């Protein structure tokens, strides 16, 4: 059937802008490369600080000449030399491309533009030469003052030339008007293609922005593809998924273009889908309730979802009866706008592919630079180099390949008259889709989402993290695209025409329904962590019991140290560990450090207790269950859980099971196990327990074992803002002057009881003490993950006991402990008064009864050890310059509260809280403390990776072997010559 039976606004199909796409991909690839190289350069630590390369490319007020001295003194001058040269050449190429693009885009090349452009190019070339010569000097460990000064002058001249060129371009006749037209045309086209645009922007932000921590997670996942054959399987799944989603966006773009390219008489409005959906949902919910039980249906959410379309129908009926109104033809857009919408849809589909290849460039640039520099030993560079070359080739060739495929699939001249699919993909043809194609469009995404939901422990690990993300997101986009086009091919219901809408606002209604259901789930048990019935729980140790137990088991740590009067005294260091948050990298660092000093002798019993946050809690749980290192590799404890399986399971659960449950109220069971509902957090902890069976044991025990001592996992209660802890030791209730929030106490108290509580209750919630025998039974993996609920990968935990005659059912909504304190030190400070007092009283007794063998005769010296997974950054001092009186209130509001809650501030508080261990004026005790504390430099020490050129581990739940090798090297280096080495020497008695 020919297309000519319908009027069209454009006869010729617009070609794909291949040149623009290739140039854009080249520019983005070079900018990403420069960003990744700059991140490596800024890790070269020298002269007590770091410096990034951009600091020598800016004008005089911000120019940092001393950066060259930092790099020359860092010890990595030769590596930095090549990175700077590569960065400089990439920058020169970018400048050339930008000038060339201006030359081709400007309607008129005026004399001022020509002069400014030539001046800019000349200055940029001169800057490149100066920087290149200076970089070559770094290889010999030197920096030239002459080149430093001239480099600053040239950088300033470069920026002045940029300002001159920009001014000349803006003043060129017609440029402002032309730019405004381009922006408006692009905005109108992208608005029509907004679903595709949102997806492309989301994936582009996650994959391309060269930033640390969370945004480093996906690149680190891609690095795993080049480390094993299993990685190649994940790479294949991600590639196929990306091509599938790109085709979905292409098809969606063509369908959306069809609605704009040609006007047509709309089909009559129908109430059928608005009535069929709620009826089907109610039937499905009833069937699930009958077959699986009430645990799998949230009727409040079902009611909201059902109500929305029924309200639309009711309002439409009311509007039609009161003021019937017909809907005319859909207004046609201009030929230019139709062209833009068509092009925008095709470009967004190609852009998704480009993002995938550019993401690989970002992922592999830093590893290749480090491997070629010899800074990551023991790993072959060839797979990463080949991967980087393939990524660049695909980024540059994809527009050409896509243009050829489009020309072959869709005739670019007159509207096609042949194959039905060809007509279907041509916006000029309003052709009804064949039945088999509709079944495919609807069936494929539903099948993929069903597999991910019904087999969440099998399918996502098979696809990998990126494959799971792409496939699930693409499936939802395909479904929403189909429904959007379906509704917009029919006349809108009367309620929408009364609002002067020409199309059914399907996406808007979906968003409104999702917002309403999101609010309804705040009181549901969708993400609960609870037991089915009250059960007997091991009573947690009291602080007194823990103290007595530690005194009995840590005698291997006794040391005889000299004192000024010529005698000796026995001392014993008591370690209090705080493990900071940071996802799996924090788990690796905390488990690795404790394994390094806790696998033998004194180190296995020196720690009284450990306080963990987020990933630090996971690392502590591993050391508890294993009782020390299991091999010579300090990262052996995390070798299995650092794989990508758990993260893939969490993402698959988020996009399928949890989303469906939250949006419809119907919870999908697991195939083979439908006994209870499990959200993505439960599936994630189950994956960890499967990978590391020791994590499957119950955590509700007061039995302390392992080199970490008694464990405390810190979370944050979203309802009160209080710190909530899962602890093996019953935490005391310190009195700190009534400054503790009474909201952290039990619910249901009167005002007078709240006032009394503020004088005695802690500013944290001890969940084991509060819930008692109603404490949910949890595995070590689940308990640690309660402390590590960082959104949006894992949801907050609805933590409560069962509703029955014994338990009140009090509920806590627990999120990541890092919200209240990312270091884990705050809890140690909270319990310091009773614990430090016990140490002081013990030491007083020792000094008073030194000759009595019936009395303990060993002085206890507390040492707080902070395990920080973040590298030691540039050492800075607070800016003490006066602040303008006008700005002072804003500065104080913004900065003072932040400074008072930094990790450094908590460290100072901990050092002070545990600093008084001797009675006043007893030189014998002071000398013993000075000997132990002086060996470490302070009674509060931090063990963190040194700042060095390496691959920064991401903030997430999986690590590549490259990232793990960087952590492993940092651990070995710290154990040999850092704080960890000093601590091991102290515990091994080498301080004598």
Secondary structure, DSSP 8 states (H G I E B T S, - for coil): --GGGS--S-SS-----HHHHHHHHHHHHHHHHHHHHHHHHTT--BTTB---GGGGSS-GGG--TTHHHHHHTSS-HHHHHHHHHHHHHHHHHHHHHHHHHHHHH-S---HHHHHHHHHHHHHHHHHHHHHHHHHHHHTTT---HHHHHHHHHHHHHHHHHHHHHHHHHHHSTTHHHHHHHHHHHHHHHHHHTHHHHHHHHHHHHHHH---SGGGGHHHHHHHHTTTSHHHHHHHHHHHHHHHHHHHHHHHHHHHHHHHHHS----B---SHHHHHHHHHHHHHHHHHHHHH-GGGB-HHHHHHHHHHHHHHHHHHHHHHHHS-----------HHHHHHHHHHHHHHHHHHHHHHHHHHHHHHHHHHHHHHTT-STTS-SHHHHHHHHHHHHHHHHHHHHHHHHHHHHS-SSS---S-HHHHHT-TT------HHHHHHHHHHHHHHHHHHHHTTTTHHHHHHHHHHHHHHHHHHHHHHHHHHHHHHTB---HHHHHTT-SS--HHHHHHHHHHHHHHHGGGS-TTEE--SS-------EEHHHHHHHHHHH-GGGEEEEE-TTS-EEEEEEEEEEEE---HHHHHHHHHHHHHHHHSSGGGGT-EEEEEEETHHHHHHHHHHHH-S-SSS-TTGGGTTTTSSHHHHHHHHHIIIIIHHHHHHSB---BTTB-SS---HHHHHHHHHHHHSGGGGSB-------STT-EEEEEEEETTT--EEEEESEE------TT-S-GGGS-SS--HHHHHHHTTT--SEEEHHHHHGGGS---BHHHHHHHTT--TTTS--EEEE---SSS----EEEEEEGGGT-SSSHHHHHHTHHHHHHHHHHHHHHHHHTTT-TTS---EEEEEEEEEE-S--------------HHHHHHHHHHHHHHHTTSHHHHHHHHHHHT---S-TT-HHHHHHHHHHHHHHTSSEEEEE----SS----SSS---HHHHHHHHHHHHHHHHHSHHHHHHHHHTTTT-
